[in-house]
Each structure stands twice: as structure tokens, then as C-alpha cells.
Amino acid sequence: MLSLIALAFYALIVLMYTLASFFIVYHLVKYSIASELKTVMLIVFVLVSAGLLFSNLLLFFSINWNSLINNVNF
């Protein structure tokens, strides 16, 4: 049960991260001064952001939540 709560909370955090990334991409596209610099900034931001999200997902799902929760004394 607690592992489902952790998964739901994590899904909410990933959703907020994704929404914030879309807002950043929108503002980079809309309000960029130099168009050639805009492309570089977008590529760098999307690659770094996707890499961070992917590594975070791998680390989150590598945790054995049932074992971790069972070993905690409440």
C-alpha cells in the first residue's frame, strides 16, 4: 500500500517536472532574442532535461520499495 503511495507521489512530481519543462521550452522559443542561439539553447535544454528525467526514473524504479518499507519501524 505504501509503495503505491510513493509511486503516486513520484508520478505527480514527474508530471510537475514535465509541465515546468514545457513552460521553459515555450518561453525559450517565444522570447529568445537571437534565433540561432534559440536552437542551441533548446537542444541543450531538452537533452539535459530528458537525461535528468531518464536517470531519475531509472534510480526510482531500481529501489525495492517493498523491502524498504518493511524494514522501517513505525
C-alpha positions as CSV (number, residue, x, y, z in Angstrom):
1,M,0.0,0.0,0.0
2,L,2.7,2.4,0.9
3,S,4.6,1.6,-2.3
4,L,1.6,2.7,-4.3
5,I,1.5,6.0,-2.4
6,A,5.2,6.5,-3.2
7,L,4.6,5.7,-6.8
8,A,1.6,8.1,-7.0
9,F,3.6,10.9,-5.3
10,Y,6.5,10.3,-7.7
11,A,4.2,10.4,-10.7
12,L,2.9,13.8,-9.5
13,I,6.5,15.1,-9.2
14,V,7.3,13.8,-12.7
15,L,4.2,15.4,-14.1
16,M,5.1,18.8,-12.5
17,Y,8.7,18.5,-13.8
18,T,7.3,17.8,-17.3
19,L,4.9,20.7,-17.2
20,A,7.7,23.1,-15.9
21,S,9.9,21.9,-18.8
22,F,7.2,22.7,-21.3
23,F,6.8,26.2,-19.9
24,I,10.6,26.7,-20.1
25,V,10.7,25.5,-23.7
26,Y,7.7,27.8,-24.6
27,H,9.4,30.8,-23.1
28,L,12.8,29.9,-24.8
29,V,11.0,29.8,-28.2
30,K,8.7,32.8,-27.7
31,Y,11.1,35.3,-26.1
32,S,14.5,34.3,-27.4
33,I,16.5,37.3,-28.8
34,A,18.8,35.5,-31.3
35,S,17.2,32.8,-33.4
36,E,20.4,30.9,-34.0
37,L,21.1,30.9,-30.3
38,K,17.5,29.7,-29.6
39,T,18.1,26.4,-31.4
40,V,21.2,25.7,-29.4
41,M,19.5,26.6,-26.1
42,L,16.5,24.4,-27.0
43,I,18.7,21.4,-27.9
44,V,20.8,21.7,-24.8
45,F,17.9,22.2,-22.5
46,V,15.9,19.3,-24.0
47,L,18.8,16.9,-23.9
48,V,19.9,17.8,-20.3
49,S,16.3,17.7,-19.1
50,A,15.5,14.4,-20.7
51,G,18.7,12.9,-19.4
52,L,18.0,14.0,-15.9
53,L,14.5,12.7,-16.1
54,F,15.6,9.3,-17.5
55,S,18.3,8.9,-14.9
56,N,15.8,9.8,-12.1
57,L,13.3,7.2,-13.4
58,L,16.0,4.5,-13.5
59,L,17.1,5.3,-10.0
60,F,13.5,5.4,-8.7
61,F,12.5,2.1,-10.2
62,S,15.7,0.4,-9.1
63,I,14.6,0.8,-5.4
64,N,12.9,-2.2,-3.9
65,W,10.1,-0.3,-2.2
66,N,8.5,-3.3,-0.5
67,S,11.8,-4.2,1.2
68,L,12.5,-0.6,2.1
69,I,9.0,-0.1,3.6
70,N,9.0,-3.4,5.5
71,N,12.3,-2.6,7.2
72,V,11.1,0.8,8.5
73,N,9.8,0.7,12.1
74,F,6.8,3.0,12.7
